[in-house]
Amino acid sequence: MNRKNEKVPGINESYRLLTFEFAFRQVGFIVLLGIIVAAVAGLFSSGVVSDREKINSAKSLTISYERFGRRQTESRMQLTFPVKSEGKYIISMTTESREAYEPGSVWPQPDSMYSRGNTLFFVYNHLKTEDTFSVLLFITPSKAGKWANVIRVNNEPDIHFWQFIYP
């Protein structure tokens, strides 16, 4: 086909730029489709890729959390542990940086709550013996990055986990 016969009068087209635009649109569509699939799968928040459950070595503490989150978007953690004997239980959550998270709602409300350094403590004074006790903790990441965390109940083995927070 002769390119000179296809020219429209008054319009100066560059065949090289037109093929570049066509290729860019094709690649852009594939990249956009990849981003949509990643978002649906949970790469940016709750989903198959993001939702995690970890158990400590003694099988006495379970945490369910989102591995990936967004800055300034509240996420949920659920801690579950057996109450073997009535009494005081202290949950401690340690993170790399004090500014990484802002604690939000805690359900059920602890009897007291305090922090020391990078560790936040939730104290439940009078737990009754039952099969399991669950605590819902809502946190809001305030800084982007990969944050290593440690959670523990009383003197039981701890759970190390990380979260990646997008800006």
C-alpha positions in Angstrom: 0.0 0.0 0.0 1.3 3.4 -0.9 1.5 5.7 2.2 1.5 8.9 0.0 -2.0 8.1 -1.2 -3.4 7.8 2.3 -2.4 11.4 3.4 -5.2 13.7 4.2 -4.6 17.3 2.9 -3.6 19.7 5.7 -2.6 17.1 8.2 1.0 16.1 8.7 1.0 12.5 10.1 4.1 10.7 11.2 3.8 6.9 10.6 6.5 6.3 13.3 4.5 8.2 15.9 1.2 6.5 15.0 2.7 3.1 15.4 4.3 4.1 18.7 0.8 5.3 19.9 -0.8 2.1 18.8 1.8 0.0 20.7 1.6 2.2 23.8 -2.2 1.7 23.9 -1.8 -2.0 23.6 0.8 -2.2 26.4 -1.2 0.3 28.5 -4.3 -1.8 28.2 -2.4 -4.9 29.4 -0.9 -2.9 32.3 -4.3 -1.5 33.3 -5.8 -5.0 33.2 -2.9 -6.3 35.4 -3.6 -3.5 38.0 -7.3 -4.3 38.1 -6.6 -8.0 38.5 -4.1 -7.3 41.3 -6.5 -5.0 43.1 -9.3 -7.6 42.9 -7.0 -10.3 44.2 -6.1 -8.1 47.2 -2.6 -6.8 46.4 -3.6 -3.3 47.6 -6.0 -4.2 50.5 -8.3 -7.0 51.6 -8.4 -10.0 49.3 -6.9 -13.5 48.5 -3.3 -12.1 48.3 -3.5 -9.8 51.3 -5.6 -11.7 53.9 -3.3 -13.8 56.2 -3.7 -15.9 59.3 -0.7 -16.8 61.5 -0.4 -19.0 64.5 2.4 -19.0 67.1 4.5 -22.1 67.8 2.5 -23.2 70.8 -0.7 -22.8 68.9 -2.0 -20.5 71.7 -2.4 -17.4 69.6 -3.9 -16.7 66.2 -3.9 -13.5 64.3 -5.9 -12.6 61.2 -4.8 -9.5 59.4 -4.2 -7.8 56.0 -0.7 -8.0 54.7 -1.1 -5.1 52.3 -2.8 -1.8 53.2 -3.1 1.8 52.3 -1.9 4.8 54.3 -4.6 6.5 56.3 -7.1 3.6 55.6 -8.2 1.6 58.7 -7.5 -2.1 58.7 -8.7 -4.8 61.0 -6.7 -7.4 63.0 -8.3 -10.2 64.9 -6.5 -11.9 67.8 -7.8 -15.2 69.1 -6.4 -17.2 72.0 -7.7 -19.7 74.5 -8.4 -18.6 78.1 -6.9 -21.5 80.0 -7.4 -20.1 83.5 -9.3 -17.1 84.9 -7.4 -14.0 85.5 -5.3 -11.3 83.9 -4.2 -11.4 80.2 -1.9 -8.8 78.6 -1.7 -8.5 74.8 1.4 -6.7 73.6 1.9 -5.4 70.1 5.3 -4.1 69.1 6.2 -2.3 65.9 9.4 -0.9 64.4 8.3 2.7 64.7 5.9 4.4 67.1 4.6 6.6 64.2 3.8 3.6 61.9 0.2 3.0 63.2 -2.5 4.9 65.0 -4.6 2.6 67.2 -8.3 2.8 66.7 -11.2 0.9 68.1 -10.6 -2.2 70.2 -13.4 -4.7 70.9 -14.0 -5.8 73.5 -12.6 -2.8 75.3 -9.6 -3.6 77.5 -9.6 -2.8 81.2 -6.6 -0.6 80.6 -4.3 0.3 77.7 -0.8 1.8 77.8 2.4 2.0 75.8 6.1 1.8 76.4 8.5 2.7 73.6 7.2 1.0 70.5 5.0 -1.5 72.4 1.3 -1.1 73.0 -0.3 -3.1 75.8 -4.0 -4.1 76.2 -4.8 -5.4 79.7 -7.9 -7.6 80.4 -8.1 -8.2 84.1 -10.9 -10.6 84.6 -11.3 -13.1 81.7 -13.4 -16.1 82.4 -12.4 -19.6 81.3 -13.9 -20.3 77.9 -12.9 -22.0 74.7 -11.4 -18.9 72.9 -11.3 -15.2 73.4 -11.2 -12.8 70.4 -10.1 -9.2 70.2 -10.8 -7.0 67.2 -8.2 -4.3 66.8 -8.6 -1.5 64.2 -5.5 0.3 63.2 -4.8 3.1 60.8 -1.3 3.1 59.1 0.1 6.6 59.2 3.3 6.0 57.3 4.0 4.1 54.1 6.5 1.3 54.0 7.1 -2.3 55.1 6.6 -2.6 58.9 7.6 -5.6 61.0 5.4 -6.3 64.0 5.4 -8.7 67.0 2.3 -9.7 68.9 2.2 -11.7 72.1 -0.3 -12.7 74.9 1.2 -12.9 78.4 4.4 -15.0 78.3 3.3 -17.2 75.4 5.4 -17.5 72.2 5.0 -14.4 70.0 4.0 -14.0 66.4 6.2 -12.0 64.0 4.4 -10.6 60.9 4.9 -7.8 58.5 2.6 -5.4 56.6 3.4 -3.4 53.5 1.6 0.0 53.5 1.1 1.8 50.2 1.3 5.6 50.1 
